[in-house]
Amino acid sequence: MSRQLVLISHGKFCEELKNSTEMIMGPQENIYTIPLLPEDGADTYKERFLSVTAPLKDYVVLCDLLGGTPANTVSKLIMEGETIELYAGMNLPMVIEFINLQMIGAEPDFIGSGRESIVSVNQVIAGMGDDEEE
């Protein structure tokens, strides 16, 4: 059985990130989403998180923002002794890397892929002219 990915966020960002991922990579049965909705309190969100993750055996959690309720909820569980791998600052390249590396049985470098995906497109375009001159 392959590892599962749990995406958590403020609002429906995590659901839409999964939708965008599926647009590129096809249906993803091993990705779960837990959005924090405006009507949710911290306790309600914790209950939903535990409900979704209870049947999962091996999962990693990506969240939108360090210090927000989704991240804080999972952080508290970790501090209470739960073994949960949690990364903040999720983006589409991180999710795609997870999927691609699951196919070959390798572990993703979430921090590296997240950092490497941030580029100044203007600088890339400007650098293209430099290649033509050489």
HUVEN-V790101 format. One record per backbone hydrogen bond with DSSP energy under -0.5 kcal/mol. CO is the residue of the C=O (numbers start at 1). NH is the residue of the N-H. E is the energy in kcal/mol with one decimal. If there is no record, write none. Layout:
BEGIN
{{CO;NH;E} {CO;NH;E}}
END
This chain:
BEGIN
{{4;60;-1.8} {5;7;-0.5} {5;32;-2.9} {6;62;-2.7} {7;34;-2.4} {8;64;-1.1} {9;36;-3.0} {10;13;-1.0} {11;14;-0.5} {12;16;-2.5} {13;17;-2.4} {14;18;-2.0} {15;19;-2.2} {16;20;-2.6} {17;21;-2.3} {18;22;-2.6} {19;23;-1.6} {20;24;-1.2} {21;25;-3.5} {22;26;-1.7} {27;29;-0.5} {28;31;-0.8} {30;5;-3.0} {32;7;-3.3} {34;9;-1.2} {35;37;-0.7} {36;11;-2.9} {37;40;-2.2} {41;45;-2.6} {42;46;-2.3} {43;47;-2.3} {44;48;-2.2} {45;49;-2.7} {46;50;-2.7} {47;51;-2.2} {48;52;-2.4} {49;53;-2.5} {50;54;-1.7} {53;56;-1.4} {58;4;-2.9} {59;85;-0.6} {60;6;-2.8} {61;87;-2.3} {62;8;-2.6} {63;89;-1.1} {63;90;-2.5} {65;68;-1.4} {68;72;-3.3} {69;73;-2.7} {70;74;-1.7} {71;75;-2.7} {72;76;-2.4} {73;77;-1.5} {74;78;-2.2} {75;79;-2.5} {76;80;-1.5} {77;82;-2.5} {78;81;-1.8} {82;84;-1.0} {84;86;-0.6} {85;61;-3.2} {87;63;-2.8} {91;94;-0.5} {91;95;-1.5} {92;96;-2.5} {93;97;-2.4} {94;98;-2.0} {95;99;-2.0} {96;100;-2.8} {97;101;-2.7} {98;102;-1.8} {99;103;-1.4} {100;104;-0.7} {101;105;-0.6} {101;106;-2.8} {102;105;-0.6} {108;110;-0.8} {109;113;-3.0} {110;114;-2.2} {111;115;-2.3} {112;116;-2.8} {113;117;-1.2} {115;118;-1.5} {117;119;-0.8} {119;121;-0.9} {120;124;-1.9} {121;125;-2.8} {122;126;-2.6} {123;127;-2.2} {124;128;-1.2} {125;128;-0.5} {125;129;-0.9} {126;130;-0.7} {127;131;-1.3} {128;132;-1.2} {129;133;-1.2} {130;134;-0.8}}
END
